[in-house]
Amino acid sequence: MYPAGLRVYPSAMGMADVHLHTTASDGMMSPAMLLNYVSVHTRLDLIAITDHNTLDGYFRAREFHDRRENDHLHALTLIPGLEVSSRDGHVLGINLTQLIPRGLSAAETVTAIHEAGGLAFAPHPYAKLPGLKDFAGVRGRFLVLPFDAVETRNSTPTELFNNPWASFKNRRRQPPLAEYGGSDSHFLWAIGRTWTQYDGCGWRDFAAAIRTCRTRACGLTWGPVSLWHYFRDRRRWRKFCAGHGVELQDL
């Protein structure tokens, strides 16, 4: 749903997934694999590559996306981004072409993203798992810091209850932030399981929808079947790479 108090006018609807990982960080799919999967298996029109503390995945994806022979990808809007490890939890920087230092406070990270011309999103704000320091959100800091949006649909099963809690808390914020869905996909089968619906198509319309709080977080968390697909694909790709003497990131 849209936050209360906003009028929403019907128009062409875009679908975006702005939380995606590749082999440039800890994902199980190369940038080329990710793009081809989006083109064939989803209705997404805009995606952001948001690897952890690196833009390498985006630049490899951009090179593949722009090849003349890949005309099946040219209608897909590809946005640069990264998931920054602040000392207070993860922060997404969207539409960035420069790195943001890790280890800053969440407030400093948001400021740095804005100064670099990007949007600052709060992914999985209430995520916190014992033994997994790399899967942590900023918690209630998104309620007081100048984030541009908060992730209220993350497809990771651990967020089944955190997703509605983030939305509940956000809608009591004054004013509420734009809400978005990002799959946080680390393997192909999770791409687009959660997404952001917005009026229009492409980056300009998406950014305008975020700034005017006219987005909708959609989709569901993945479950055991998707996890089985993940382990199956992981085993197949490792076998393929070993047999052909290549790295997964090269495919």
Secondary structure, DSSP 8 states (H G I E B T S, - for coil): ---TT-------EEEEEEEE--TTTT-SS-HHHHHHHHHHH---SEEEE--BT--HHHHHHHHHHT-TT-GGGTTSEEEEEEEEEETTEEEEEES--S---TTS-HHHHHHHHHHTT-EEEE-STT-EETTEEEEE--GGGGGTS--SEEEEEE-SGGGTTHHHHHHHHHTTSSS--EEEEE--BSSGGGTTSEEEEEESSSHHHHHHHHHTT-EEEEE----HHHHHHHHHHHHHHHHHHHHHT--GGG-
